[in-house]
């Protein structure tokens, strides 16, 4: 069934590329933006089923917000997934933040100007709720915002990621409220599962770190909330289509720990050398107490998660094998 035209920003990324795949399967026509579609191999997008008839690529960059206008024009919905990533702090924090906010607000203005866009779905992150130094709170929900000063002390994924995600989501929601734009935000936890990108996504590397032997990533799993790639894509589309959607939605199906994951992986995948509990005893988190993410608001809409931790790892491992990465 033909469902209309939508735009996906940051189309070559992990989440965006899987979202494009799912949108095409669901009958949408897709305008996908990427910084330079002519320079890089886009076959993993252009060879998707229905892509030949339903997918069009556009060059656009967050540093030039007006560059998104053509891709957005005529679309009924926009999925703003693109976000500058600088986990190594190669750029000053203020440069990353300014690019993210300026780019996002430029995209939202283009959505207003288009007159065709009925709703924008912005991809945030649980990073925008997790970094609260509130010792009393047992769980985090959509009412919580990360404390950016506290996040700077923790230095999770470099300074700029948590701070820019938090401040950009706030700026987007404020802009939408002031200008009467229908905007909802999705806050996924660690996304794990299958992927169509040629390279292994960072969050999948972290999830598979005990299989891949990447010890410097173990701390990401100390206490961790996780969600399957497909469920994240499904949640984005659901929130575009669900008429009563409003505000923020945490998207996270499972809370676990590195010890629980080690036990699961060593039982399920005995062919890999998974570290023992004794070998993991010195693994620490980031110096902040990770609290479970409550996905109650999303579940109350009628959305249901289809996949759990076994399917997340099965999908990730199979994809890595198929691509010769494992």
N, C-alpha and C positions, 0 to 999 in steps of 0.2 A: 504494500500500500504506500502510495506517495505521501510523504509527511511534510514536505516543504524544505526550504533551504536554511541551513545553519552555518555559522562560522566557528572554526576552532583555531584559536591562536596557539603558537608554539607547536605546530603540527608534527614536528619530527621527534618530540619528546616521548618519554615512556608512557605517561598517562594519556597525552593527547593522541598519540598514534593508535593506542588501543581503543580510545573513545571514537576515533574516526572509523575504525574497523566495525565497531558495534553500531554506530550511526548508519553506516552504509547497509549493514545487515537489516536494520530496522526500517529502511525505506526512505531515509533522509538524503537530500543532496547536500554536499559538504564543500564549503570554501575553507581551505586550510592555509594558514599563513606559516611561513618559515623565512628565516633571514635571507637565504640565497638558494632558491629552489633549482637554479640553473647550475650551481657549482657542485652540489653534493649528489650522491646517488639516492634518488627518491623511490627506487623500484619497490622497496618494502611497503610504500604507500600506494604507488600507482598500479601495482600488481594485485592489490586487494580485490576480492570479488565486488563487482559493480563499480569499481573505481573509474573505469574507462568512461562510463556514462554519467557518473554521479559525483566525481571528485575533481575539484579544480584547485590548483596551487597558486598562491599569491606570495610575492616578496613583501615582507613587512618586518620592521624592527622597532622594539620598544624605545630605542633612542630617538625615533622619528614617529611619534604617535599618529600623525596624519597619514602615514603609509598604510594604515589599516582601513582607511575609508572605503576603498574599492572592494575589499574582501567582505566588508560588513554590509555594504549596500544591497538591499533587496532580501536580506536574511530575516527570518522570523525569530531566531534565537542566536545568541552568541555564547560560546563557552570560552571564557578567558582563562587559559591554562598556562600561557607563557609567563615565565618569571626569571629574572637574571639569577644565575647560580654562581656563587663565588665562595666555595667551601674552604679555599686556601687563603682567603683574605688578600688576594692579589690587588684588589682595588680598595680605596678607602671606603669605610662603611657608608658615608654620606653619599658617595657617588652611586653605589648600588641601590640605596634607598630612593634617591632622587629619580633614577632611571625607572625603577619599579613603579613608583607612585605616579610620576609624570606620564609614563607609558599607559598605565592602567586608566588614569583619568582621561587621557586622550582617546582611548578606546571607548570609554563610557560616553564621552561627548559624541563620538561618531555614531554610537548606538542611538542616542537621543536625536541626532540630526537625520538619521536614516528614515525615521517615521515608520519603518517596517518592523523593527525589533520589538518583540513583545516582552521578552525576558532575557536577562543576562545571568549566567551561572559562572561564578568566579571560583577558581580552585585555590583555596587557602591551604592550611595545614594544621594539624593538632599542635604544631609548634607555636601557633598563635594563642593557644590556651594553656599549654603545659607548664610554662615557666613562671608560675606564681609561687612566691615564697610564703604561701599561706599554710602553715603547719597544721591548722585545724581542719582543713578540707581533706576529706578522704578520697573524693573523686572529682574529676573536672567535667563540666558541661559547657554549653554554649554561652552561659552567662559570664564565664571567666575570660579575662584577657591576660595574656602573658605580660609580665612586668619587664619592660625592655631594659631597664637598668640592671635588674637581676640577671636577665639573659646575657647581658654583656659580661658579667662576672663569670657565668658558667661556661661561656665560649663553646656552646654546642654547635657543631658544623660550621665553625668560624663564627665571628660576631654577626655578620651581616644577614645570614639566612633567617634566623628567628626574628630579629628586629625588623627586617624589611617585610617579611610575611605579615607580621603583626600590624605594623603601621600602614601597609598597603591595604590590607583588608579593612581596617578602620576607615581609611580615606575613601575607599570604594563605597562602603555602606553610608558614610556621611554624604558623599556626593549624590548617591541614589536617592536618599531621603530628601535632600534639599531640592532635587530636580525632578522628583516624581518618576524616577526610573525603577522598574521592577527588577530587583537584583536579589539573588540568593547566593550564599557562599557554602562551599563544601569543604570540610576540614578532614581529610583522610589521615589515618595514622600511617605506620610503615607499610608501604604497598609492596606486596610480594605475590609472585605468580608468573604466568606466562607473559612474554613480551615479544614484539615484532621488530624492535630496533636491532640493528646489526651488533651493537655492543651491549654488554650487560649493564642494566641500569644500576645506579649507586645503591638504591634501597634493596635491590635483589642481591647485590654483592654482600651487603651487610647481613641480610637474612641468611645467606648461604656461607657466611664467613667461616663457620666451623667445618664445612665441607671443603671450601676452597683453601683453608689454612691461612686466612687473613687475620692474624691475631690482633692487629691494631684496630679491627672493627668489632671485636667481641663486646666491648663496652656498650655498643648500641643495643645489644640484646640482653643486657643485665636485667632490666625490667622493660618490657616493650609491649605496645599495642600494635596489632597487625590487621591488615585487611587485604582481600584478594583483588588483583587487578580488575577482573571482570565485575566484581561488585562495585568497585569505584566508578567504572564506566556506567554501569546500570544506574547507580545513584545519581550521577550527573544528568542522565537522560530523564530519569523519573522526576527529578526536581525541575527540569524544564517543562515537563508535561503536567505535573500536579498543580492544579489551579490554585490551591490554598497555600502553596509553599511561601514561607516568609523568613527572612533573616538567615541565621547561621545553622548549619547541620554538621555535627560530627559524624564521620563515616569510619567506623572501627568495629570489627566483629569479635576480636579475640584479644585477651590480655594474657601474657605469658612471661617467662623468664628464661635466661640462658640455661639454667639447670634443667628446667622442664623440656626445653627444646633439645638439649643434648641427649636426654633420656629418650625422647621421641625419635630423633634422628638415628641414634645408635641401634634402636630396635627395628625401625622401618628400613633403614639403609645400612645394613651391616658391612656392605662393600666399601664404605668410606671410614676413614680413621677419625671418628668423632672424639674430641677430648673428653676425658672422664671428669666426674664431679671434683675429684681431687686436683686435677690439672686446671680447673676453672675457679678454684677457691680464691685466687687473688684478683679475679676480674671485678672491677668496680664500675659503677655508673659514672655519671658526670658530676657528682658532687651535689646533685639536687635529687629530691625524691620524686621519681616518676609515679604519677598516680593514674589509676585506670580511667579511661575515657568513657563517658556515658553516651551511648548512641540512642538513648530513649526517644529523643525528639524525632529522629528519622524513622525509627520503628513505629512510632505513633501515627505516621502518615499512611501506614499500610505497606511500606517497603519491607522486603525480607531479604536477608543475606542468604545467598545460595551456597557459599563455600566457607570452609574452615581451614585450620592450619594444615591438615593433611593434603588438601587440594592445592593450597598455596605452594607448598614445597614440591609437590608432584609436578605442577605446571612449570615452576621455575627450573627444576632439575631437567625436565624433558626438553625445555627450550634451550638450555645451556648445552645439552648433549647434541641436539639437532644442529646447533650453530658451531659446534666444535669448541665450545668454551669450557667444557668439562669432560 
